[in-house]
Amino acid sequence: MTTDLGRATVELQRENRMSNDYVRIGINNVLQSEVRDIKKALSDGDIAKAAKKVDELEKKLRSLTAFL
């Protein structure tokens, strides 16, 4: 019984780590994309578009903070 519980616990911990990795990868991809868009707008000289993208990123970060 204890062995089965131990194995189940180890399996759940492994699945949790994998889920956390997928979440981190997803967050990282979104942030990189947003930063690329902001850099592109700035390099194009489109300050209004960059400011809008920064506002969108700020909203996403607030939502993420509330989620975590």
Secondary structure, 3 states (H helix, E strand, C coil): CHHHHHHHHHHHHHHHHHHHHHHHHHHHHHHHHHHHHHHHHHHCCCHHHHHHHHHHHHHHHHHHHHHC
